[in-house]
Amino acid sequence: LSTSLMRPVGLLAAARRRASPRGVVRVCNHMSCMTAGAAAVMADIEELGAFCGVSVVARGCMNFCAEGPNCEIEAPAAGGKLSAPKGGRIVRGVGSFEAAVGVLRDVLGGKDPAVPAGVTSRARLRSDALRLMGRDMARPSEEVVEDMLEVEELMTKAIDAEVGAEDADHDRPDRLRELRMLRGRARGRCALADADLRDSYAEAALEDFAAVAAEHPLFAPVFVERGKVFSFVGRPAEALRAYNEALGLRPSQAPGCRLRPDEVKQLRRTVERLEQRIASGACEDGDGQASDGSGRWPVEAITGVSWDTCIYHLRIKPPTEPHPFPHDAWHVDCRFSGGPSREYTPMSTAADWEEGKLDLLVKTYADGAVSSVFGALLTKDEAEKESQVNYTAVDDQPCWVWVSTPLITLYLPSCEELPPAEDVEAVDRVGMVVGGTGVAPALQLMREVADQSGAFGPKSQGVLLCSSHTTLDCLCVDELREIERASGGRVRVRHTLTSEPPPPVKSGNVEGEDEDEDEDDDPWENVPQLKLRGKHEHFATYFQPFEPEGGYVGKGENDAPIFFGRVNEQMLRQILPTPGPRTRIITCGPPGMQAAVREVVLKLGHAAEALVELAGHAAKTNGQDGGDGDEAAIGRDADAALESGEASAPKKDGAVADRPPDVVLMSKDPAPEAAQPSVQAAVTAVTLRLPCFSC
């Protein structure tokens, strides 16, 4: 429960406690106790203890989490002095108002606290309400609404009793304010949880907050609460105005009216994000998207496919405009509110985009400017539960990605970055060499080859070589198998593993020997963990492994034999199409791999004009370059260098220098794998680099 709603008690009551210290109650504020009602225990003892000289403070865990709420009582020893800190008796399971009164009774040596009956009655109503509000909000919406309606009823009774009370405690002139704030918060939670009656609940909440603001115009928390409710019902301009009012009241010296420094910091971030949304027009129609598909896309699901890579399934209402490049290679620009942008090639098709579906394959680095934010995203369902827990609008949860309209990568079938001339000879032989997440653009091109009505024509052929560290790092295996199957033999896919040794040759001496070894060897036991603060729980792990539906690479029914080692001349000579004017060789990976492939391709007789390289490229942020470009990433994963914006000089022997410290490598000298690409067209032996994508 936000402490903005429960400000310190009146000055006279505090002075009375200091003048007559008769005991201290320390209440555990650990999460399990808070969920069980620790906030209510503190409020009860604070309210009633003011009449008998007993104070209450928060403390850490007491190691009785399953029995909370727990507290520690310190009664005066001989001579009236309190016992030493943390030297009192622990009382467990203070789960009701009566139990809190019992704690006070223990502090007072068995005597009942001398509290007016009217105050006790109103405190009991507030206590019951706080216990309901302290319950876990990550529950079904109907259960949350049921609890909040009960809170509303309890607070209404308490407010009526407070207004008509003849025994009003002049030490607590802010009690009515607190009760109205609690009822308004309960109504606001109903508005957040019940979409059908959201407007009516919101108006009721705003009435409570308006009453508080009228009587306490310098009470900053009430303006924050108003801003939240305006956000819940899609009134961003009014929310922004309320938040700014709260910030404007910050210098006020009125007791209990100011926001804490951490609350001010959080509120400023909220205002900044809201201003950006309003300026971009994302708030005008409520869904933040334009007819061309650009705007905010919510994350519907996340699929972890390796220890550092996930597929993010974004969904919106279908754009009204058709896809601008249905049979070309395309990408989208992605960013998060107020941050830099990066460009990603979707795994999904242009037809999927027209249905409002976008699947992004993203490899996360702990120091990545954009990929690290992807690594901490929530799904829309998770965000809705989190909004209930944190009492914030779903719009403020990390479940949104700003996505541009589709952008051109390569025009097909010419495989050029600019629209081809009419007399350009069509390409119908495509060879690709990719690494890591570079498989995403390969999916697009190979689908066009497999589709007889695609850009390359019904007689086209394609071959793809995917380079990965180990079997567990092979991405999009099922999707590639489906392309092979649909192509009728016109698409062939091969894999090479750079950090995994070939399987031992079966001796055949002992029957069942090899099968037993395979069963005992779990490859997920040695998988590293991505060290990223706040990362989501969807990455593949030992406890949550990912396995392609058709089995790991090499285990599928029609899988071709696996190569082992880095991409070399022997592999390329075996799989690449023969040189010719209708052939293109396309690579997607870090500069080190591309340089090696380029040398072999030219040696095999392919013209420089036939080579097209896709590589990680530094995006621009506010008109400034996001990094030193591709050359800065030599000897290092391209997406890692470009995300961090740091240069990494190669060592003389080609070994990696300055890898990200938070990424645990799977071998001492692995082959760097590719990121999402930026296009560069090889029109001469010295390639021409053109901006397009990065990870």
C-alpha positions in Angstrom: 0.0 0.0 0.0 1.4 3.3 -1.0 2.6 5.4 2.0 1.3 8.4 0.2 -2.1 7.4 1.6 -0.9 6.9 5.1 0.9 10.0 6.2 2.4 10.5 9.8 0.0 11.0 12.6 -0.8 14.4 14.1 1.9 16.5 15.8 0.2 16.5 19.2 -0.2 12.7 19.2 3.5 12.3 18.3 4.5 14.7 21.1 2.4 12.7 23.5 4.2 9.5 22.6 7.6 11.1 23.1 6.6 12.6 26.4 5.3 9.2 27.8 7.1 6.3 26.2 5.3 3.2 27.4 6.5 0.8 24.7 7.5 0.2 21.1 6.1 -2.2 18.5 8.3 -3.1 15.5 6.3 -4.5 12.6 7.9 -6.7 9.9 7.7 -5.0 6.5 9.0 -7.9 4.5 6.9 -8.7 1.4 5.2 -11.8 2.8 4.1 -9.9 5.9 2.9 -6.9 3.9 0.8 -9.2 1.8 -0.7 -10.7 5.0 -1.7 -7.3 6.4 1.4 -5.7 8.0 0.3 -2.2 6.7 -3.0 -2.6 8.7 -1.1 -3.7 11.8 1.1 -0.6 11.6 -1.9 1.7 11.1 -3.9 0.1 13.9 -1.0 0.4 16.5 -0.2 3.9 15.2 -3.9 5.0 15.6 -4.6 3.4 19.0 -1.1 3.7 20.4 -1.3 7.5 20.2 -3.7 7.3 23.2 -1.5 5.2 25.4 2.1 6.3 24.5 3.0 3.3 22.3 4.9 3.9 19.1 5.3 1.7 16.0 8.2 1.4 13.6 9.0 -0.8 10.7 11.7 -3.5 10.7 13.1 -6.2 8.6 12.3 -9.9 8.3 11.9 -11.9 11.5 12.2 -15.3 9.8 8.6 -16.4 10.4 7.4 -15.6 7.0 4.7 -18.3 6.8 3.1 -17.0 10.0 2.9 -13.2 9.4 2.1 -10.5 10.0 4.8 -10.6 12.7 5.9 -7.9 15.2 8.2 -7.4 18.1 7.1 -5.7 21.3 9.3 -3.9 23.7 7.7 -3.0 27.0 9.4 -0.7 29.6 11.7 -2.5 32.0 12.3 -1.5 35.6 12.9 2.2 35.8 10.8 3.0 32.7 13.5 2.4 30.2 12.8 0.4 27.1 14.6 -2.9 26.3 17.5 -2.9 23.8 16.5 -2.8 20.1 15.5 -6.2 18.8 15.5 -7.5 22.4 11.7 -7.8 22.7 9.2 -10.6 22.4 8.1 -11.6 18.9 4.4 -12.0 18.3 3.4 -14.0 15.2 0.2 -14.0 13.2 -1.2 -10.6 14.0 -3.8 -11.1 11.4 -6.8 -9.1 12.7 -7.7 -5.9 14.4 -8.3 -7.8 17.6 -4.8 -9.3 17.4 -3.4 -5.8 17.0 -5.3 -4.6 20.1 -3.8 -7.7 21.9 -0.3 -6.6 21.0 -1.0 -3.2 22.6 -2.4 -5.0 25.6 0.8 -7.0 25.9 2.9 -3.8 25.8 0.8 -2.3 28.5 1.3 -5.2 30.8 -2.2 -6.8 30.3 -4.2 -3.5 30.5 -6.7 -2.5 27.8 -5.6 0.5 25.8 -7.6 3.6 26.9 -9.0 4.5 23.5 -12.4 6.3 22.9 -15.0 3.8 21.7 -15.8 5.9 18.6 -12.1 6.0 17.6 -11.8 2.2 18.1 -14.9 1.6 15.9 -13.6 3.7 13.1 -10.1 2.3 13.4 -11.6 -1.2 13.1 -13.3 -0.3 9.8 -10.1 1.1 8.4 -8.1 -1.9 9.6 -10.4 -4.3 7.8 -10.1 -2.2 4.6 -6.4 -2.0 4.7 -6.1 -5.8 5.1 -8.2 -6.2 2.0 -6.1 -3.6 0.1 -2.9 -5.3 1.2 -3.9 -8.6 -0.4 -2.1 -9.9 -3.5 -3.5 -8.0 -6.4 -2.1 -10.4 -9.0 -5.4 -12.3 -9.0 -8.4 -12.5 -11.3 -10.0 -9.1 -11.9 -13.3 -10.2 -10.5 -11.8 -11.1 -7.2 -10.0 -7.8 -7.0 -13.2 -5.9 -7.7 -15.1 -7.9 -5.1 -12.5 -7.0 -2.4 -12.4 -3.3 -3.5 -16.1 -3.0 -3.3 -16.0 -4.3 0.2 -13.3 -1.7 1.0 -15.5 1.0 -0.5 -18.4 -0.1 1.8 -16.1 -0.1 4.9 -14.7 3.3 4.1 -18.1 4.8 3.5 -19.2 3.7 6.9 -15.9 5.1 8.4 -16.3 8.4 6.6 -19.9 8.8 7.8 -18.9 7.9 11.3 -16.0 10.4 11.2 -18.2 13.2 9.9 -20.8 12.7 12.6 -18.4 11.9 15.4 -18.7 14.0 18.6 -15.5 12.6 20.1 -13.3 13.8 17.2 -9.6 13.5 18.2 -8.1 17.0 17.5 -4.7 15.3 17.3 -5.8 13.7 14.0 -7.4 16.4 11.8 -6.1 14.5 8.7 -8.1 11.3 9.5 -11.0 12.1 7.2 -8.5 12.9 4.5 -7.0 9.5 4.9 -10.3 7.7 4.8 -11.3 9.5 1.6 -8.0 8.7 0.0 -8.4 5.0 0.8 -11.9 4.9 -0.6 -10.8 6.8 -3.7 -7.9 4.3 -4.2 -10.3 1.4 -3.8 -12.6 2.8 -6.5 -9.6 3.5 -8.7 -8.6 -0.2 -8.4 -12.1 -1.1 -9.5 -11.7 1.2 -12.5 -8.3 -0.5 -13.3 -9.7 -4.0 -13.0 -13.2 -3.7 -14.5 -13.1 -2.5 -18.1 -16.9 -2.5 -18.4 -17.6 -0.2 -15.5 -14.3 1.7 -15.7 -15.7 5.1 -16.3 -18.3 5.0 -13.5 -15.7 3.7 -10.9 -13.2 6.4 -12.1 -15.7 9.2 -11.7 -16.5 8.0 -8.1 -12.8 7.9 -7.3 -12.3 11.4 -8.7 -15.1 12.7 -6.5 -13.2 11.5 -3.4 -10.0 13.0 -4.6 -11.7 16.3 -5.5 -13.1 16.5 -2.0 -9.7 16.0 -0.5 -8.1 18.5 -2.8 -10.7 21.1 -1.9 -10.0 20.8 1.8 -6.2 20.2 1.5 -5.0 22.1 -1.6 -1.4 21.6 -0.6 -1.7 17.8 -0.3 0.5 16.6 -3.2 -0.4 12.9 -3.1 -4.1 13.6 -4.0 -3.0 15.1 -7.3 -0.9 12.0 -8.1 -3.9 9.8 -7.4 -6.1 11.9 -9.7 -3.5 11.6 -12.4 -3.5 7.8 -12.1 -7.2 7.6 -12.5 -7.2 9.9 -15.5 -4.6 7.6 -17.0 -6.8 4.5 -16.4 -9.6 6.0 -18.4 -7.5 7.3 -21.3 -7.5 11.1 -20.4 -3.8 11.7 -20.8 -3.9 15.5 -20.9 -5.7 15.7 -17.6 -3.4 13.1 -16.1 -0.4 15.2 -17.2 -2.0 18.3 -15.7 -2.6 16.6 -12.3 0.9 15.2 -12.2 2.4 18.6 -12.9 0.3 20.1 -10.1 1.7 17.5 -7.7 5.2 18.4 -8.8 4.5 22.1 -8.4 3.4 21.6 -4.8 6.7 19.9 -3.9 8.2 22.9 -2.1 5.2 23.1 0.3 6.2 22.8 3.9 2.8 21.6 5.1 3.3 18.6 7.4 2.6 15.3 5.7 1.8 16.9 2.3 5.0 16.6 0.4 6.1 13.7 -1.8 9.1 11.7 -0.9 12.2 12.1 -3.0 11.8 8.7 -4.6 8.1 9.5 -5.4 9.2 12.7 -7.0 11.8 10.9 -9.1 9.2 8.3 -10.3 6.6 11.0 -11.0 9.1 12.9 -13.2 9.7 9.8 -15.3 6.0 9.3 -15.6 5.5 12.9 -16.8 8.3 12.5 -19.3 6.8 9.3 -20.8 3.4 10.8 -20.9 4.6 14.0 -22.7 6.3 11.9 -25.3 3.2 9.8 -25.9 1.0 13.0 -26.2 3.5 14.6 -28.6 3.7 11.5 -30.8 -0.1 11.3 -31.0 -0.2 7.9 -29.5 -2.9 8.9 -27.0 -5.4 10.2 -29.6 -7.1 7.0 -30.5 -6.2 5.0 -27.4 -4.2 2.3 -29.1 -1.2 4.4 -30.2 -1.0 3.1 -33.7 -1.4 4.6 -37.2 -3.1 3.2 -40.3 0.3 2.2 -41.7 1.0 0.0 -38.6 3.5 2.4 -37.0 3.1 3.1 -33.3 3.0 1.2 -30.0 2.7 -2.6 -30.4 1.8 -4.6 -27.2 3.7 -7.8 -26.4 1.2 -10.6 -26.5 3.7 -13.4 -25.8 7.4 -14.1 -25.4 9.1 -17.4 -26.4 12.6 -18.1 -25.1 14.6 -20.0 -27.7 18.0 -19.9 -26.1 19.7 -18.6 -23.0 20.0 -15.0 -24.4 17.5 -14.9 -27.3 13.7 -14.7 -27.4 10.9 -14.3 -29.9 8.7 -11.3 -29.0 5.2 -11.8 -30.4 3.6 -8.3 -31.0 -0.1 -7.9 -31.8 -2.3 -5.0 -32.8 -5.5 -4.4 -34.8 -4.7 -5.1 -38.5 -3.4 -1.9 -40.2 -5.7 -0.4 -42.7 -3.0 0.0 -45.3 -1.4 -2.9 -47.1 2.2 -4.0 -46.6 4.4 -1.8 -48.8 7.0 -4.6 -49.6 5.1 -7.9 -49.6 7.7 -9.8 -51.7 10.9 -7.9 -50.8 13.2 -8.2 -47.8 12.1 -5.7 -45.1 12.6 -4.7 -41.6 11.2 -2.4 -38.9 12.7 0.3 -36.6 12.1 -0.4 -32.9 12.6 1.8 -29.9 11.3 2.4 -26.4 9.9 5.6 -25.0 12.7 8.3 -25.0 15.4 5.9 -26.0 17.5 5.1 -29.1 16.2 3.0 -31.9 17.5 -0.3 -33.6 16.2 -2.0 -36.7 15.1 -5.7 -36.7 14.1 -8.1 -39.4 10.8 -9.8 -38.4 10.5 -13.6 -38.4 6.9 -13.2 -39.4 5.7 -12.6 -43.0 4.2 -9.5 -44.7 0.9 -11.4 -44.7 1.2 -11.7 -40.9 1.9 -8.0 -40.6 -1.3 -7.2 -42.5 -3.2 -9.2 -39.9 -1.6 -7.2 -37.0 1.1 -9.8 -36.2 4.8 -9.1 -35.8 7.3 -11.6 -34.4 10.8 -10.3 -33.6 13.9 -12.4 -32.9 16.1 -10.5 -30.4 19.4 -11.5 -28.9 19.8 -9.6 -25.6 23.1 -8.2 -24.2 23.4 -6.8 -20.7 24.9 -3.6 -22.0 22.6 -3.3 -25.1 20.9 0.1 -25.4 17.8 -1.5 -26.9 18.1 -5.3 -26.6 18.5 -5.1 -22.8 15.1 -3.4 -22.7 13.6 -6.2 -24.7 15.1 -8.5 -22.1 13.0 -6.9 -19.4 9.7 -6.7 -21.2 6.4 -8.2 -19.9 3.6 -9.7 -21.9 0.3 -7.8 -21.9 -1.3 -10.3 -19.5 1.7 -10.0 -17.1 1.5 -6.2 -17.4 -2.2 -6.2 -16.5 -1.4 -8.2 -13.3 1.5 -5.9 -12.6 -0.6 -2.9 -13.0 -3.0 -4.2 -10.3 -0.1 -4.9 -8.0 1.6 -1.5 -8.5 -1.6 0.5 -9.1 -0.4 2.0 -12.3 -2.0 2.1 -15.8 -1.2 -0.7 -18.2 0.2 2.0 -20.5 3.0 2.6 -18.0 4.0 -1.0 -17.9 7.0 -2.4 -19.9 4.9 -4.3 -22.4 5.0 -1.9 -25.4 7.4 -1.5 -28.3 7.4 1.5 -30.6 7.5 0.1 -34.2 7.9 1.9 -37.4 6.1 1.2 -40.7 7.9 -1.5 -42.7 11.2 -0.3 -44.3 13.0 -1.8 -47.3 16.1 -3.9 -46.9 16.6 -5.4 -50.3 14.5 -5.3 -53.4 13.9 -8.8 -54.8 14.7 -10.5 -57.0 17.6 -8.2 -57.8 18.9 -8.2 -54.1 19.7 -4.5 -54.4 19.1 -1.7 -51.9 17.6 0.6 -54.6 14.8 -0.2 -57.0 16.3 -2.2 -59.9 16.3 -0.9 -63.5 14.0 -2.7 -66.0 16.8 -4.4 -67.8 18.4 -6.0 -64.8 18.6 -9.8 -65.1 16.5 -11.6 -62.5 18.2 -13.6 -59.8 17.1 -17.2 -59.4 20.1 -18.8 -57.5 20.6 -17.6 -53.9 23.3 -18.8 -51.5 23.2 -17.5 -47.9 25.7 -17.8 -45.0 24.4 -16.5 -41.7 25.2 -16.7 -38.0 23.0 -16.4 -34.9 20.0 -14.1 -35.2 21.1 -13.4 -38.8 18.7 -16.3 -39.6 15.8 -13.8 -39.5 16.5 -12.2 -42.9 17.4 -15.6 -44.2 13.8 -16.7 -43.4 12.4 -13.9 -45.5 14.6 -14.7 -48.6 14.3 -18.4 -48.4 10.5 -18.1 -48.1 10.5 -16.2 -51.4 12.6 -18.9 -53.0 10.3 -21.7 -51.6 7.2 -19.9 -52.8 6.7 -20.7 -56.5 4.8 -17.4 -56.9 7.5 -15.5 -54.9 9.9 -12.9 -56.1 12.5 -15.3 -57.4 10.2 -17.3 -59.6 9.1 -21.0 -59.7 12.5 -22.4 -60.8 14.6 -20.6 -58.3 16.9 -22.5 -55.9 18.4 -21.5 -52.6 20.9 -22.9 -50.1 21.5 -21.7 -46.5 24.4 -22.3 -44.2 23.7 -21.4 -40.5 26.6 -21.0 -38.2 26.0 -21.4 -34.4 28.0 -22.0 -31.3 26.2 -25.3 -30.3 23.1 -27.2 -31.0 21.2 -25.2 -28.3 22.1 -22.0 -30.1 20.6 -23.0 -33.4 17.6 -20.6 -34.0 14.4 -21.0 -36.0 15.0 -24.7 -36.6 11.4 -25.6 -37.1 10.7 -22.6 -39.4 13.7 -23.6 -41.6 12.5 -27.2 -41.7 9.0 -26.0 -42.8 10.6 -23.9 -45.6 12.6 -26.9 -46.8 9.5 -29.1 -46.8 7.4 -26.5 -48.7 10.0 -25.9 -51.3 9.9 -29.3 -52.8 13.6 -29.7 -52.8 14.5 -26.2 -54.1 15.7 -25.0 -50.7 18.5 -26.8 -48.8 19.5 -25.8 -45.2 22.8 -26.9 -43.6 24.2 -26.1 -40.1 27.7 -25.8 -38.7 28.6 -25.8 -35.0 31.6 -23.8 -34.1 32.0 -24.7 -30.4 30.7 -28.2 -30.3 32.9 -31.2 -31.1 31.6 -33.9 -33.5 29.9 -36.8 -31.8 32.2 -39.8 -31.0 32.3 -42.6 -33.5 30.2 -45.5 -32.2 32.4 -48.5 -31.4 29.6 -51.0 -31.6 31.4 -53.2 -29.0 28.8 -52.9 -26.2 25.2 -52.9 -27.1 23.4 -49.9 -25.7 26.6 -48.2 -24.6 26.1 -45.0 -26.6 22.4 -44.7 -25.8 23.2 -44.7 -22.1 25.8 -41.9 -22.6 23.3 -39.8 -24.5 20.7 -40.2 -21.8 23.1 -39.1 -19.1 24.4 -36.1 -21.0 22.1 -33.1 -20.6 23.4 -30.2 -22.8 21.5 -27.7 -20.7 23.6 -28.3 -17.6 26.4 -26.1 -19.0 24.3 -23.4 -20.5 25.3 -19.9 -19.2 22.9 -17.4 -17.7 22.4 -13.9 -19.0 23.2 -11.4 -16.2 20.6 -8.7 -16.7 19.0 -6.7 -14.0 15.2 -7.0 -14.1 15.2 -9.6 -17.0 12.0 -11.4 -17.7 11.5 -15.1 -17.0 11.1 -16.3 -20.6 14.7 -17.0 -21.5 15.5 -20.7 -21.9 17.3 -22.3 -19.0 18.2 -25.6 -17.5 14.8 -25.6 -15.7 13.0 -24.2 -18.7 14.7 -25.6 -21.7 13.6 -25.0 -25.3 13.6 -27.8 -27.9 12.3 -27.4 -31.5 9.2 -29.4 -32.2 11.1 -31.6 -34.7 14.0 -32.1 -32.4 17.4 -30.5 -32.2 19.5 -29.8 -35.3 20.6 -33.1 -36.7 17.8 -35.1 -35.0 15.1 -34.2 -37.5 13.7 -36.8 -39.8 15.1 -35.1 -43.0 17.9 -33.1 -41.5 21.1 -33.0 -43.5 24.4 -33.9 -41.9 25.9 -31.2 -39.6 29.2 -29.5 -40.3 31.6 -28.8 -37.4 33.9 -25.8 -37.1 33.9 -22.3 -38.5 32.7 -21.6 -42.0 35.5 -22.5 -44.4 36.3 -23.1 -48.0 35.4 -26.8 -47.9 31.9 -26.1 -46.7 31.2 -23.3 -49.1 32.6 -25.1 -52.1 30.2 -28.0 -51.2 27.0 -26.0 -50.8 27.1 -22.7 -52.7 25.6 -22.4 -56.1 27.9 -22.1 -59.1 28.9 -18.6 -60.2 26.8 -16.8 -62.7 25.0 -13.5 -63.5 21.8 -14.9 -62.0 23.5 -15.9 -58.7 23.7 -13.9 -55.5 25.7 -14.8 -52.4 24.3 -13.1 -49.3 26.0 -13.1 -45.9 24.7 -11.9 -42.5 27.1 -11.9 -39.6 29.9 -10.0 -37.8 32.7 -8.5 -39.9 35.1 -11.3 -39.1 32.9 -14.0 -40.5 32.0 -11.9 -43.5 35.6 -11.2 -44.4 36.4 -14.9 -44.3 33.3 -15.7 -46.5 34.1 -12.9 -48.9 37.6 -14.2 -49.5 36.3 -17.7 -50.2 33.5 -16.5 -52.4 35.7 -14.5 -54.6 38.2 -17.4 -54.8 35.4 -19.7 -56.0 34.9 -17.4 -59.0 31.9 -15.3 -57.9 32.0 -11.7 -59.0 32.2 -9.0 -56.4 28.9 -7.7 -57.8 27.2 -11.0 -56.8 28.1 -10.6 -53.1 25.6 -8.8 -50.8 26.6 -8.4 -47.2 24.1 -7.8 -44.3 25.8 -6.7 -41.1 25.0 -5.0 -37.8 25.1 -1.2 -38.2 24.9 1.5 -35.6 21.6 3.3 -35.7 21.3 7.1 -35.2 19.7 8.6 -32.1 18.5 12.2 -32.3 20.6 12.7 -35.3 23.8 11.3 -33.8 25.6 8.2 -34.7 24.9 5.4 -32.2 28.4 3.9 -32.5 31.5 3.7 -34.7 29.9 1.5 -37.3 30.7 -2.0 -38.4 34.5 -1.8 -38.3 34.3 -1.0 -34.6 32.9 -4.5 -34.0 35.7 -6.5 -35.6 36.4 -9.6 -33.5 33.3 -9.2 -31.5 29.6 -10.0 -31.9 28.3 -7.2 -34.1 25.2 -6.6 -32.2 27.0 -6.5 -28.8 29.4 -3.8 -30.0 26.8 -1.8 -31.7 24.3 -2.0 -28.8 26.9 -0.8 -26.3 28.3 1.8 -28.7 31.8 0.7 -27.8 34.7 0.0 -30.1 36.6 -3.3 -29.7 40.0 -3.5 -31.4 41.0 -6.9 -32.8 43.9 -8.8 -31.6 46.7 -9.7 -34.0 45.7 -13.4 -34.0 42.1 -12.5 -34.5 41.0 -13.5 -31.0 38.2 -11.5 -29.4 39.1 -8.4 -27.4 36.9 -6.6 -24.9 33.8 -8.8 -24.9 30.9 -7.7 -22.8 31.7 -8.7 -19.2 28.1 -9.8 -18.4 28.0 -12.3 -21.3 29.4 -15.7 -20.4 30.9 -17.4 -23.5 30.4 -21.0 -24.3 34.0 -21.7 -25.2 37.4 -19.9 -25.1 37.4 -18.9 -28.7 34.0 -19.2 -30.2 33.1 -17.9 -33.7 31.2 -14.7 -33.3 27.6 -15.0 -34.4 25.5 -12.5 -36.3 23.1 -10.0 -35.2 20.1 -8.6 -37.1 21.6 -7.0 -40.2 22.1 -3.7 -41.9 22.4 -3.9 -45.6 25.6 -3.3 -47.5 25.9 -3.9 -51.2 29.1 -5.4 -52.5 29.4 -3.7 -55.8 33.2 -3.9 -55.9 35.9 -5.9 -54.1 35.7 -3.2 -51.4 32.1 -3.4 -50.1 29.9 -0.3 -49.9 28.2 -0.1 -46.5 24.6 1.2 -46.4 22.6 1.8 -43.2 19.8 -0.5 -42.4 19.6 -2.7 -39.4 21.2 -3.5 -36.1 20.4 -5.4 -32.9 
